[in-house]
Amino acid sequence: MTDRRVVVLVVPASGSWAPPGRDPEAWRLALAEDTYEVLAALDRVDVAVAVSGGDDAAVAEVAALTWPGTPVFAVDSVLDAVALAGPAAAVVAVSHDVPDLPGLLIGKLFRALSTADIAITPSEDGTLAAIGVNIPIADWVATAAPTFDTRLSDLESHKPRRHAVAIGPGWHRLQSPADIARLDPGLEGWDATRSILRHP
């Protein structure tokens, strides 16, 4: 038995979009770097990085953004990322596109897992910014196989009891040019993302 808690940053193997005039790959890596920095600053958690659908080259590219000693590995799904995080009492998987995520929201997910099977940070667009699960993963959660694109209603339809799903405070993901307006220039952090926006 372990009380270890792990946060896994999940990064896609390639960029799908970027602000006008920016390179999608540079944008993907900037978002990932800033989100990783948020997670690496958390207390009393171990941090790992999973590259979704990536090969060795993609893993090496993302690993270059991390502190020495951070595990970085390739996965096929969010639950794969959880499984490969190693022995833990609970794991929170975080999407790469939340560079200004307050670390406090991750702590709220871990606290919620004291009574729930799964705890989520919903995104304002209806997707999920972070997914926390207890280890071992509940059978119904494994069957639901949540991803960051899973809708809350889908999880609610699978849950076996009232409090099996905990919903934390919402946040926003950067998934389109319109989402950039959600970033607050007055807040510290998200330096790599800020740099890309300032220098096309």
C-alpha positions as CSV (number, residue, x, y, z in Angstrom):
1,M,0.0,0.0,0.0
2,T,1.3,3.5,-0.9
3,D,0.1,7.0,-0.3
4,R,2.0,8.3,-3.2
5,R,0.2,10.8,-5.4
6,V,1.1,11.4,-9.1
7,V,0.2,14.0,-11.6
8,V,0.7,13.0,-15.3
9,L,0.9,15.6,-18.0
10,V,-0.5,14.2,-21.2
11,V,0.9,15.8,-24.4
12,P,-0.3,14.9,-27.9
13,A,2.5,13.7,-30.3
14,S,1.8,16.5,-32.8
15,G,0.2,19.9,-32.8
16,S,-3.3,20.3,-34.2
17,W,-3.6,24.1,-34.3
18,A,-1.9,27.3,-33.5
19,P,-2.7,31.0,-33.3
20,P,-2.5,32.8,-36.7
21,G,1.1,33.0,-38.0
22,R,2.5,30.5,-35.4
23,D,3.8,27.0,-35.9
24,P,1.5,24.3,-34.4
25,E,4.5,22.3,-33.2
26,A,6.1,25.2,-31.4
27,W,2.7,26.1,-29.9
28,R,2.1,22.5,-28.7
29,L,5.4,22.5,-27.0
30,A,5.0,25.9,-25.4
31,L,1.6,24.9,-23.9
32,A,3.1,21.6,-22.7
33,E,6.1,23.4,-21.1
34,D,4.0,25.9,-19.2
35,T,1.5,23.3,-18.0
36,Y,4.4,21.1,-16.9
37,E,5.9,24.0,-14.9
38,V,2.6,24.4,-13.1
39,L,2.6,20.7,-12.1
40,A,6.3,20.6,-11.2
41,A,5.7,23.3,-8.7
42,L,3.1,21.3,-6.7
43,D,4.0,20.1,-3.3
44,R,3.8,16.4,-2.2
45,V,3.2,15.0,-5.6
46,D,5.4,13.2,-8.2
47,V,5.2,14.4,-11.8
48,A,5.4,12.3,-14.9
49,V,4.8,13.1,-18.6
50,A,3.0,11.0,-21.1
51,V,3.1,11.5,-24.9
52,S,-0.1,10.3,-26.5
53,G,0.5,8.4,-29.7
54,G,4.2,9.3,-29.7
55,D,7.3,7.5,-30.8
56,D,10.8,7.7,-29.3
57,A,11.5,10.9,-31.1
58,A,8.3,12.6,-29.8
59,V,9.1,11.4,-26.3
60,A,12.6,12.8,-26.5
61,E,11.3,16.1,-27.8
62,V,8.9,16.5,-24.9
63,A,11.5,15.2,-22.4
64,A,13.7,18.1,-23.3
65,L,11.2,20.4,-21.7
66,T,11.2,18.7,-18.3
67,W,13.5,18.7,-15.2
68,P,16.0,15.9,-15.0
69,G,14.6,12.7,-13.5
70,T,11.0,13.3,-14.7
71,P,9.6,10.1,-16.2
72,V,8.5,10.6,-19.8
73,F,6.8,7.8,-21.8
74,A,4.6,7.1,-24.7
75,V,1.0,6.1,-24.2
76,D,-2.2,5.3,-26.3
77,S,-4.8,6.7,-23.8
78,V,-5.3,8.6,-20.6
79,L,-5.8,5.5,-18.6
80,D,-2.6,4.1,-20.1
81,A,-0.9,7.2,-18.7
82,V,-2.4,6.5,-15.3
83,A,-1.3,2.9,-15.4
84,L,2.3,3.7,-16.3
85,A,2.6,6.3,-13.6
86,G,3.8,3.6,-11.2
87,P,2.5,2.6,-7.8
88,A,0.3,5.3,-6.4
89,A,-2.8,5.9,-4.2
90,A,-4.2,8.3,-6.8
91,V,-3.2,9.8,-10.1
92,V,-4.4,13.0,-11.8
93,A,-3.9,13.2,-15.6
94,V,-3.8,16.8,-17.0
95,S,-4.3,18.0,-20.5
96,H,-1.3,19.8,-22.0
97,D,-3.3,22.9,-23.1
98,V,-3.9,24.5,-19.7
99,P,-0.7,26.6,-19.3
100,D,-2.3,29.0,-16.8
101,L,-4.1,26.3,-14.7
102,P,-4.0,27.2,-10.9
103,G,-2.2,24.4,-9.1
104,L,-4.8,24.6,-6.4
105,L,-7.3,22.9,-8.7
106,I,-5.1,19.8,-8.8
107,G,-5.1,19.6,-5.0
108,K,-8.9,19.8,-5.0
109,L,-9.1,16.8,-7.2
110,F,-6.9,14.7,-4.9
111,R,-9.0,15.7,-1.9
112,A,-12.2,14.8,-3.8
113,L,-10.8,11.3,-4.4
114,S,-11.1,10.5,-0.7
115,T,-14.8,9.7,-1.4
116,A,-15.1,9.6,-5.2
117,D,-13.8,7.0,-7.8
118,I,-13.0,9.8,-10.3
119,A,-12.6,13.6,-9.9
120,I,-12.6,16.0,-12.9
121,T,-11.8,19.6,-13.7
122,P,-14.3,20.4,-16.4
123,S,-13.4,22.8,-19.2
124,E,-15.6,25.7,-20.2
125,D,-16.0,24.1,-23.6
126,G,-17.6,20.9,-22.2
127,T,-14.5,18.8,-22.3
128,L,-12.2,17.9,-19.4
129,A,-9.0,19.7,-18.4
130,A,-7.9,17.1,-15.7
131,I,-9.0,13.6,-14.7
132,G,-8.2,12.2,-11.3
133,V,-8.7,8.5,-10.4
134,N,-8.0,6.3,-7.4
135,I,-5.7,3.3,-7.7
136,P,-6.8,0.6,-8.4
137,I,-9.1,2.1,-11.0
138,A,-12.8,1.3,-10.4
139,D,-14.2,-1.2,-12.9
140,W,-16.8,1.3,-14.1
141,V,-14.2,4.0,-14.7
142,A,-12.1,1.5,-16.7
143,T,-15.2,0.6,-18.8
144,A,-16.0,4.3,-19.4
145,A,-12.3,4.9,-20.4
146,P,-12.5,8.7,-20.0
147,T,-10.4,11.0,-22.2
148,F,-10.1,14.8,-22.1
149,D,-12.8,14.9,-24.8
150,T,-15.3,12.9,-22.6
151,R,-18.4,14.7,-21.7
152,L,-19.5,14.9,-18.1
153,S,-22.9,13.5,-19.0
154,D,-21.2,10.3,-20.3
155,L,-19.4,9.8,-16.9
156,E,-22.6,10.5,-15.1
157,S,-24.4,7.9,-17.1
158,H,-21.8,5.3,-16.1
159,K,-21.5,6.0,-12.4
160,P,-22.7,3.3,-10.1
161,R,-23.6,5.6,-7.1
162,R,-24.4,9.2,-6.4
163,H,-21.0,10.4,-5.3
164,A,-18.8,8.3,-7.6
165,V,-18.0,11.3,-9.7
166,A,-16.6,14.5,-8.1
167,I,-16.6,17.7,-10.1
168,G,-14.0,20.3,-9.2
169,P,-14.0,24.0,-10.2
170,G,-13.9,24.5,-13.9
171,W,-11.1,26.0,-16.0
172,H,-10.4,26.6,-19.7
173,R,-8.4,24.7,-22.3
174,L,-6.7,26.5,-25.3
175,Q,-8.1,24.6,-28.2
176,S,-8.8,27.4,-30.7
177,P,-7.7,31.0,-31.5
178,A,-10.8,32.2,-29.6
179,D,-9.6,30.6,-26.4
180,I,-6.5,32.9,-26.3
181,A,-8.7,35.7,-24.9
182,R,-9.1,33.6,-21.7
183,L,-5.5,34.1,-20.8
184,D,-4.9,36.8,-18.2
185,P,-1.8,38.8,-19.1
186,G,-1.7,40.1,-15.6
187,L,-1.1,36.7,-14.1
188,E,2.5,35.3,-13.7
189,G,3.5,32.1,-15.4
190,W,2.8,30.6,-18.9
191,D,6.0,32.2,-20.1
192,A,6.6,30.0,-23.1
193,T,3.0,30.5,-24.3
194,R,3.3,34.2,-23.8
195,S,6.6,34.3,-25.8
196,I,5.0,32.6,-28.7
197,L,2.1,35.0,-28.7
198,R,4.4,38.0,-28.6
199,H,6.9,36.8,-31.2
200,P,5.3,35.2,-34.3
